[in-house]
Amino acid sequence: LIVNEAMSPLWRNPASKSRTRDPNRRPPGSGRADFREGVTRRLLPCVRAFGPDLIILSVGFNGLVGDAGNPCVDGVDALDLVEEDLYWATLQVMKVASVCCKGRIVSVLEEGSGSRVTAGSTPSYASIVAAAKQHVRALTGY
């Protein structure tokens, strides 16, 4: 079983051409709370229902605040994840792994897309490093 939890709006419906919306209102499926809801309501139930012998967790950092893979539409970032969100998500997957597959997880870290340069900012991978540390902290319990 491969579960690729594509969190909207990172993967928008290509048929949708509309880019006009209230910049103070996030589209459905975006933001930190919606990310956590997607993990809780979609990802984890699928994994539990399948009951794998091993979970291979591929962690990307494209949803982090300021990452070029976290597209900005009308001045509003898509997911705006922070390091704590990756820590939380990793713990949730570990809980399911403890039930389904005796805690067996292989974790693969991916890079982000790089920092998006905006007025007054400089590219930095500090947020990716901090997020990776939180992921490893969750895995190791330190």
C-alpha positions in Angstrom: 0.0 0.0 0.0 1.3 3.4 -0.9 -0.6 6.3 0.6 0.5 9.6 -0.9 -1.3 12.2 1.2 -1.3 15.2 -1.3 -2.3 18.1 0.9 -4.4 20.6 -1.1 -3.7 23.3 -2.2 -0.2 22.1 -3.0 -1.8 19.9 -5.6 -4.7 21.9 -7.0 -7.2 20.7 -9.5 -5.7 21.8 -12.9 -9.2 22.4 -14.3 -9.6 25.2 -11.8 -8.5 28.5 -13.3 -9.8 30.8 -10.6 -7.2 32.7 -8.7 -9.5 35.3 -7.3 -10.4 35.0 -3.6 -10.4 36.8 -0.4 -6.7 37.0 0.7 -7.7 36.8 4.4 -9.5 33.5 3.9 -7.5 30.3 3.2 -8.8 27.9 0.5 -10.2 24.6 1.9 -7.4 22.1 2.7 -4.7 24.7 3.5 -3.1 25.9 6.7 -1.8 24.1 9.7 -5.1 23.1 11.1 -6.3 21.6 7.8 -3.0 19.7 7.5 -3.5 18.1 10.9 -7.1 17.3 10.0 -6.0 15.7 6.8 -3.4 13.5 8.6 -6.0 12.6 11.3 -9.0 12.0 9.1 -7.4 10.7 5.8 -3.9 9.4 6.2 -4.0 7.6 9.5 -7.3 5.7 8.9 -6.0 4.5 5.5 -2.8 3.2 7.1 -4.6 1.5 10.0 -7.1 -0.1 7.7 -4.4 -1.6 5.6 -2.4 -2.8 8.6 1.1 -2.7 7.1 4.1 -4.8 8.3 6.3 -1.8 7.9 5.7 2.0 7.3 8.1 3.8 5.1 7.8 7.5 5.9 9.0 10.0 3.3 9.1 13.4 4.9 9.3 16.4 2.7 9.6 20.0 3.8 7.8 21.7 0.9 4.9 22.8 3.1 7.1 24.8 5.5 6.5 28.6 5.8 8.7 30.3 3.2 9.6 27.2 1.2 9.3 27.6 -2.6 7.2 24.5 -2.7 4.6 26.1 -0.5 3.1 28.3 -3.2 1.9 31.8 -2.3 -1.4 32.8 -3.9 -2.6 36.3 -3.5 0.0 36.9 -0.8 -1.2 33.9 1.4 1.0 30.9 1.9 -0.5 27.5 1.3 0.1 25.3 4.3 2.4 27.5 6.5 3.7 24.4 8.4 6.2 24.9 11.2 8.6 22.5 12.8 6.1 21.5 15.5 3.7 20.3 12.8 6.3 17.7 11.5 7.0 16.6 15.1 3.2 16.1 15.7 2.7 14.3 12.3 5.6 12.0 13.0 4.3 11.1 16.5 0.9 10.3 14.9 2.4 7.9 12.4 4.4 6.3 15.2 1.3 5.7 17.2 -0.3 3.9 14.2 2.9 1.9 13.6 2.9 0.7 17.2 -0.5 -0.8 16.6 -0.1 -2.1 13.0 3.5 -3.1 12.7 5.2 -3.3 16.0 6.6 0.2 15.6 8.6 -0.6 12.5 9.2 2.7 10.6 11.8 3.6 8.0 12.1 7.3 7.6 13.5 9.0 4.5 14.1 12.8 4.7 13.6 14.8 1.5 14.8 18.3 1.0 12.5 21.3 0.6 12.3 23.2 -2.6 14.4 26.0 -1.3 13.5 29.3 0.3 11.3 31.7 -1.5 13.0 35.1 -1.7 10.6 38.0 -0.9 11.3 41.6 -0.2 13.5 41.9 2.8 14.2 38.2 3.1 17.2 36.0 2.3 17.2 32.4 1.3 17.9 30.1 4.3 17.6 26.4 5.0 17.4 27.0 8.7 13.7 26.1 8.8 14.4 22.8 7.0 17.1 21.9 9.4 14.9 22.8 12.4 12.0 20.7 10.9 14.3 17.8 10.3 15.5 18.0 13.9 11.9 17.9 15.2 11.2 14.8 13.0 14.2 13.0 14.3 13.3 14.1 17.9 9.9 12.5 17.5 11.4 9.3 16.1 14.0 9.0 18.8 12.1 10.4 21.8 14.8 12.9 22.6 
